[in-house]
């Protein structure tokens, strides 16, 4: 079968799938306000805020799905701007939170929502931007987009490339089709040798695959927002502590963490938990849970400096968690006590904080494996978690050593941004 026929079948299947799932998307729009923002952009309408390039102005298009990818490519975007001053750099995102952060970092005149994977939605952007190179963060393999971008004459590079344990079996199942798609990609820059091997296994050409490391290790610690200083002052003046920061928690984890916190309060009655659910739409549900468990808590958005001793500080805002990890005696990184794949442990590692995660860290397997090999993270299931927390809080020497090893591991991995930029520069220079 021809590539165009496969593309037709894929487009039909995508359209049928979207129509079948339409009730779900409508429910999410009405109930949580999700997916409404940028809908016209996703359907191919260029936003008026975009400052389109001049006819002869070269363009780099960087696609970063959400907040994590935006943070990962931020340093790379700055490096590309430094190396290629004549180029305009545009950034697309898929999620609302990623879009907000990208506009803050790169200017709203350079940022837009990534179009749906239909030719009618993609072509207006390719015609308007005429990218010399498209840089895709991690593994966003959208068949129509990659095919049309390649056909437009753009070079295509996948940076910070990884194939998760969850995705790999599906990719292998369809590697015959995937090989055709990946032939349109000029360069794959993998996070680890294992990711490179998986890319080769699913059909990437060996001469197009390199290992450059994980861009997320190069993300600088954010400037602390005002709330950090306010919390530091409150903790110091009221004698509150120890401080347990539980970040990026998902459904099913908060009851386990709060039970562990209740146990912890027996020996540390002045302790405080800073609790940051991963998804904003769950803030209210977690507040209800705290009320049901009769645990004292304060909404971050309503807090006026009251003593936090013996209670929970519920972070019902976005964008502040990374800096809040700096307050922790122990940090728990969520999405890992339940089968959710885990979240990134680099943010607390930047502050030299003792890190604990659950058993489910598949989405960050290489990072967790690296930290574990250097004794820089503790892994605990739901049953062991209360004991691990108590042990670390009782042993200041071990707790500080664990945090120090995490910071040292972090520093040892820096440099992926420069290596990635070198490879992109070489790709752009090819005739």
C-alpha positions as CSV (number, residue, x, y, z in Angstrom):
1,X,0.0,0.0,0.0
2,X,1.2,3.6,-0.7
3,X,2.0,6.1,2.0
4,X,-0.9,8.3,0.9
5,X,-3.3,5.4,1.4
6,X,-2.0,4.7,4.9
7,X,-2.4,8.4,5.7
8,X,-6.0,8.3,4.4
9,X,-6.8,5.3,6.6
10,X,-5.1,6.9,9.6
11,X,-7.0,10.2,9.1
12,X,-10.3,8.3,8.8
13,X,-9.6,6.3,11.9
14,X,-8.6,9.5,13.8
15,X,-11.8,11.2,12.8
16,X,-13.9,8.2,13.8
17,X,-12.1,8.0,17.1
18,X,-12.7,11.7,17.8
19,X,-16.4,11.5,17.0
20,X,-16.8,8.4,19.1
21,X,-15.1,10.1,22.1
22,X,-16.9,13.4,21.6
23,X,-19.1,13.0,24.7
24,X,-16.0,12.6,26.8
25,X,-14.4,15.8,25.4
26,X,-17.7,17.7,25.8
27,X,-17.9,16.5,29.4
28,X,-14.4,17.7,30.1
29,X,-15.1,21.0,28.6
30,X,-18.3,21.6,30.6
31,X,-17.2,20.0,33.9
32,X,-13.5,21.1,34.1
33,X,-13.2,23.8,31.4
34,X,-10.5,21.7,29.6
35,X,-9.8,21.8,25.9
36,X,-11.9,24.9,25.2
37,X,-8.9,27.2,25.2
38,X,-7.2,27.3,21.8
39,X,-9.8,25.2,20.1
40,X,-9.8,27.4,17.0
41,X,-6.0,27.2,16.9
42,X,-6.1,23.5,17.2
43,X,-8.3,23.4,14.2
44,X,-5.9,25.4,12.0
45,X,-6.8,29.0,12.7
46,X,-3.7,31.1,13.3
47,X,-4.1,33.4,16.3
48,X,-3.9,37.1,15.7
49,X,-1.3,37.4,18.5
50,X,1.3,35.5,16.4
51,X,3.9,37.8,14.8
52,X,4.4,35.9,11.6
53,X,7.9,35.8,10.0
54,X,8.9,38.0,7.1
55,X,9.1,36.2,3.7
56,X,12.8,35.6,3.9
57,X,13.0,35.2,7.7
58,X,14.1,31.6,8.6
59,X,12.1,29.8,11.2
60,X,12.6,27.0,13.8
61,X,9.4,25.4,15.1
62,X,9.7,23.7,18.5
63,X,6.9,21.5,19.8
64,X,6.7,20.8,23.6
65,X,3.5,19.0,24.8
66,X,3.1,20.3,28.3
67,X,4.9,22.0,31.3
68,X,7.6,19.4,31.6
69,X,8.6,19.5,28.0
70,X,8.4,23.4,27.9
71,X,10.8,23.5,30.9
72,X,13.1,20.9,29.2
73,X,13.4,22.8,26.0
74,X,13.6,26.3,27.5
75,X,17.4,26.2,27.8
76,X,17.6,24.7,24.3
77,X,15.5,27.5,22.8
78,X,17.8,30.1,24.4
79,X,20.8,28.3,23.1
80,X,19.3,28.2,19.6
81,X,18.5,31.9,19.7
82,X,22.1,32.6,20.7
83,X,23.6,30.4,17.9
84,X,21.1,31.4,15.2
85,X,20.2,35.1,15.7
86,X,18.5,35.5,12.3
87,X,16.0,32.7,13.0
88,X,12.6,33.2,14.5
89,X,11.7,30.5,17.0
90,X,8.0,29.5,17.4
91,X,6.8,27.2,20.2
92,X,3.7,25.0,20.1
93,X,2.1,23.2,23.1
94,X,-0.8,20.7,23.5
95,X,-1.9,21.4,27.1
96,X,-3.3,24.6,28.6
97,X,-0.7,24.6,31.4
98,X,2.1,24.2,28.9
99,X,0.6,27.1,26.8
100,X,0.6,29.4,29.8
101,X,4.1,28.7,30.8
102,X,5.4,28.9,27.2
103,X,3.8,32.3,26.7
104,X,5.5,33.5,29.9
105,X,8.9,32.1,28.9
106,X,8.9,32.9,25.2
107,X,6.4,35.6,24.6
108,X,2.8,35.1,23.4
109,X,3.6,36.4,20.0
110,X,5.8,33.3,19.5
111,X,3.5,30.6,21.0
112,X,0.4,28.7,19.8
113,X,-1.6,25.5,20.4
114,X,-0.4,22.5,18.4
115,X,-2.9,21.7,15.6
116,X,-4.9,18.5,15.6
117,X,-3.4,15.9,13.4
118,X,-5.5,16.6,10.3
119,X,-4.1,18.1,7.1
120,X,-6.6,21.0,7.1
121,X,-5.4,22.0,10.6
122,X,-1.7,21.5,10.0
123,X,-1.2,23.2,6.6
124,X,-2.1,26.7,7.6
125,X,0.8,26.7,10.1
126,X,3.3,25.2,7.7
127,X,2.3,27.8,5.0
128,X,2.5,30.7,7.5
129,X,5.7,29.7,9.3
130,X,7.6,27.9,6.5
131,X,9.9,26.2,9.1
132,X,13.5,25.4,8.2
133,X,13.5,22.8,11.0
134,X,10.9,21.3,13.3
135,X,12.1,20.2,16.7
136,X,9.8,17.8,18.6
137,X,10.4,17.2,22.3
138,X,10.4,13.6,23.5
139,X,8.2,11.3,21.3
140,X,5.2,13.1,19.8
141,X,4.8,10.9,16.7
142,X,1.9,12.5,14.9
143,X,1.8,10.8,11.5
144,X,0.1,13.5,9.4
145,X,2.1,16.3,11.0
146,X,5.5,14.6,10.5
147,X,4.6,13.6,6.9
148,X,3.4,17.1,5.9
149,X,6.3,18.9,7.7
150,X,8.8,16.6,5.8
151,X,6.9,17.2,2.5
152,X,7.1,21.0,3.1
153,X,10.9,20.7,3.0
154,X,11.5,21.1,6.8
155,X,14.2,19.1,8.6
156,X,12.7,17.2,11.5
157,X,14.5,16.4,14.8
158,X,13.2,14.6,17.8
159,X,15.1,15.8,20.9
160,X,15.1,14.4,24.4
161,X,13.7,11.3,22.8
162,X,12.5,8.4,24.9
163,X,10.2,5.4,24.5
164,X,8.4,4.6,27.8
165,X,7.9,1.0,29.0
166,X,4.2,1.6,28.5
167,X,4.5,2.7,24.8
168,X,7.2,0.3,23.7
169,X,5.0,-2.8,23.2
170,X,2.5,-0.8,21.1
171,X,5.3,0.7,19.0
172,X,6.8,-2.8,18.4
173,X,3.4,-4.1,17.4
174,X,3.2,-1.5,14.6
175,X,6.8,-1.1,13.7
176,X,6.2,-2.0,10.1
177,X,4.0,1.1,9.8
178,X,6.1,3.1,12.2
179,X,9.2,2.5,10.1
180,X,7.6,4.4,7.2
181,X,6.8,7.3,9.5
182,X,10.2,7.5,11.2
183,X,11.8,7.6,7.8
184,X,10.6,11.2,7.6
185,X,12.6,12.2,10.7
186,X,16.1,13.4,10.1
187,X,17.5,13.1,13.6
188,X,16.7,11.4,16.9
189,X,18.5,12.6,20.0
190,X,17.8,10.0,22.7
191,X,18.0,10.5,26.4
192,X,19.8,7.2,27.1
193,X,21.4,4.3,25.3
194,X,18.3,2.2,26.2
195,X,16.0,4.8,24.5
196,X,18.3,4.8,21.4
197,X,18.1,1.0,21.3
198,X,14.3,1.1,21.5
199,X,14.1,3.7,18.7
200,X,16.2,1.4,16.5
201,X,14.0,-1.5,17.4
202,X,10.8,0.2,16.3
203,X,12.3,1.3,13.0
204,X,14.5,4.4,13.2
205,X,17.6,4.4,10.9
206,X,20.8,3.8,12.9
207,X,22.6,6.6,11.2
208,X,20.0,9.0,12.4
209,X,20.1,8.1,16.1
210,X,22.4,9.7,18.7
211,X,22.5,9.8,22.5
212,X,22.8,13.3,23.9
213,X,21.3,13.0,27.4
214,X,18.3,14.3,29.2
215,X,17.5,18.0,28.8
216,X,15.7,18.1,32.1
217,X,18.9,17.8,34.0
218,X,19.8,21.2,32.6
219,X,16.7,23.0,33.9
220,X,17.8,25.6,36.4
221,X,16.0,25.9,39.7
222,X,13.3,28.5,39.4
223,X,13.4,31.9,41.0
224,X,11.4,31.4,44.2
225,X,8.0,33.1,44.2
226,X,7.0,35.3,47.2
227,X,5.1,32.5,48.9
228,X,8.4,30.7,49.6
229,X,9.8,33.5,51.7
230,X,6.4,33.8,53.5
231,X,6.4,30.1,54.3
232,X,10.1,30.2,55.5
233,X,9.3,33.1,57.8
234,X,6.2,31.3,59.2
235,X,8.0,28.0,59.7
236,X,10.9,29.7,61.5
237,X,8.9,32.0,63.8
238,X,6.4,29.3,64.8
239,X,8.8,26.5,65.3
240,X,7.0,24.4,62.7
241,X,8.7,21.3,61.4
242,X,9.8,18.9,60.1
243,X,8.5,19.8,56.6
244,X,7.2,17.1,54.3
245,X,6.5,18.2,50.7
246,X,4.3,15.9,48.7
247,X,4.2,17.0,45.0
248,X,2.4,16.1,41.9
249,X,0.1,13.7,43.7
250,X,-2.7,11.9,41.8
251,X,-6.0,10.3,42.7
252,X,-5.6,7.4,45.1
253,X,-2.4,8.8,46.7
254,X,-3.6,11.5,49.0
255,X,-5.4,9.1,51.4
256,X,-2.2,7.0,51.7
257,X,0.0,10.1,52.2
258,X,-2.4,11.6,54.7
259,X,-2.6,8.4,56.8
260,X,1.2,8.4,56.8
261,X,1.2,12.0,57.9
262,X,-1.2,11.2,60.8
263,X,1.3,8.5,61.9
264,X,4.2,11.0,61.6
265,X,2.3,13.5,63.8
266,X,2.5,11.1,66.7
267,X,6.3,11.6,67.0
268,X,6.4,15.0,65.3
269,X,3.4,17.0,66.4
270,X,4.7,20.2,64.9
271,X,5.2,18.8,61.5
272,X,3.6,20.2,58.3
273,X,2.8,18.7,55.0
274,X,2.9,20.8,51.9
275,X,0.5,19.0,49.5
276,X,0.4,19.8,45.8
277,X,-2.0,17.7,43.7
278,X,-0.9,17.3,40.1
279,X,-4.1,18.4,38.4
280,X,-5.9,21.7,39.2
281,X,-9.4,20.1,38.8
282,X,-8.6,17.9,41.8
283,X,-7.9,20.7,44.3
284,X,-11.5,20.8,45.6
285,X,-11.7,17.0,45.9
286,X,-8.5,16.9,48.0
287,X,-9.9,19.7,50.2
288,X,-13.0,17.6,50.8
289,X,-10.8,14.6,51.7
290,X,-8.9,16.6,54.3
291,X,-12.2,17.7,55.8
292,X,-13.5,14.1,56.0
293,X,-10.3,13.0,57.7
294,X,-10.5,15.9,60.2
295,X,-7.0,17.2,59.3
296,X,-6.3,20.9,59.8
297,X,-5.4,22.5,56.5
298,X,-5.0,25.8,54.8
299,X,-5.6,26.6,51.1
300,X,-2.5,28.3,49.7
301,X,-4.7,30.7,47.8
302,X,-6.4,31.9,51.1
303,X,-3.5,31.6,53.5
304,X,-2.7,34.7,55.5
305,X,0.3,33.7,57.4
306,X,-1.3,31.5,60.1
307,X,0.8,28.9,61.9
308,X,0.9,25.7,59.9
309,X,2.0,23.5,62.9
310,X,0.4,20.1,62.8
311,X,-1.5,20.6,59.5
312,X,-1.5,20.5,55.8
313,X,-0.8,23.4,53.4
314,X,-2.8,22.6,50.3
315,X,-1.2,24.1,47.2
316,X,-4.2,25.0,45.0
317,X,-2.1,27.1,42.6
318,X,0.1,26.1,39.7
319,X,3.7,26.9,38.9
320,X,5.0,27.1,42.5
321,X,5.8,23.4,43.4
322,X,9.3,23.3,42.1
323,X,10.4,26.2,44.4
324,X,8.4,24.8,47.3
325,X,10.6,21.6,47.3
326,X,13.4,23.8,48.6
327,X,11.5,24.0,51.9
328,X,11.4,20.2,52.4
329,X,13.2,18.1,54.9
330,X,11.8,15.2,52.9
331,X,10.1,15.3,49.5
332,X,7.7,12.7,48.2
333,X,7.2,12.8,44.4
334,X,3.8,11.6,43.4
335,X,2.2,9.5,40.7
336,X,4.3,6.7,42.1
337,X,2.3,5.1,44.9
338,X,-0.4,4.0,42.4
339,X,0.1,2.7,38.9
340,X,0.4,6.1,37.2
341,X,4.1,6.0,36.1
342,X,5.6,8.6,38.4
343,X,6.7,12.1,38.0
344,X,10.1,13.9,37.7
345,X,12.4,13.8,40.8
346,X,14.8,16.3,39.4
347,X,13.1,19.3,41.0
348,X,13.7,18.3,44.6
349,X,17.1,17.0,43.7
350,X,18.2,20.5,42.6
351,X,17.7,21.6,46.2
352,X,19.6,18.6,47.7
353,X,16.4,17.3,49.4
354,X,16.0,13.7,50.5
355,X,13.6,12.2,48.0
356,X,11.1,9.3,48.4
357,X,9.0,7.8,45.6
358,X,6.6,4.9,45.4
359,X,7.0,1.7,43.3
360,X,5.5,3.0,40.1
361,X,8.1,5.1,38.3
362,X,8.0,3.7,34.8
363,X,7.6,7.1,33.1
364,X,11.0,8.1,34.6
365,X,12.6,4.8,34.8
366,X,16.1,5.9,33.7
367,X,16.2,8.9,36.0
368,X,15.0,6.9,39.0
369,X,17.3,4.0,38.1
370,X,20.3,6.4,38.0
371,X,19.5,8.0,41.3
372,X,18.8,4.6,42.9
373,X,22.2,3.3,41.7
374,X,23.9,6.1,43.5
375,X,21.9,5.8,46.7
376,X,20.2,9.1,46.0
377,X,16.5,8.2,46.3
378,X,14.4,5.9,48.6
379,X,11.7,3.7,47.1
380,X,8.7,2.7,49.2
381,X,5.4,1.1,48.6
382,X,2.2,2.2,50.5
383,X,2.9,-0.2,53.4
384,X,6.5,0.9,53.9
385,X,6.0,4.6,53.3
386,X,5.2,5.7,56.9
387,X,8.2,3.8,58.3
388,X,10.6,5.2,55.6
389,X,9.4,8.8,56.4
390,X,9.8,8.3,60.1
391,X,13.2,6.8,59.6
392,X,14.5,9.7,57.5
393,X,13.1,12.3,59.9
394,X,14.7,10.5,62.9
395,X,18.1,10.3,61.3
396,X,19.3,13.8,60.2
397,X,22.7,12.5,59.1
398,X,21.2,9.9,56.7
399,X,18.6,12.4,55.5
400,X,21.1,15.1,54.6
401,X,23.4,12.5,53.0
402,X,20.5,11.2,50.8
403,X,19.8,14.8,49.7
404,X,23.5,15.5,49.0
405,X,23.8,12.4,46.9
406,X,20.7,13.5,44.9
407,X,22.3,17.0,44.2
408,X,25.6,15.4,43.2
409,X,23.8,13.0,40.8
410,X,22.0,16.0,39.3
411,X,25.2,17.9,38.7
412,X,26.9,14.9,37.1
413,X,24.3,14.8,34.3
414,X,24.4,18.4,33.1
415,X,25.3,19.1,29.5
416,X,22.6,17.7,27.3
417,X,21.5,21.2,26.1
418,X,24.9,21.9,24.5
419,X,25.2,18.5,23.0
420,X,21.6,18.7,21.6
421,X,22.3,22.2,20.1
422,X,25.5,20.9,18.5
423,X,23.6,18.1,16.8
424,X,20.9,20.5,15.6
425,X,23.5,22.9,14.3
426,X,25.1,20.2,12.3
427,X,21.7,19.1,10.9
428,X,20.8,22.6,9.9
429,X,24.1,23.0,8.1
430,X,23.6,20.0,5.8
431,X,23.0,20.8,2.2
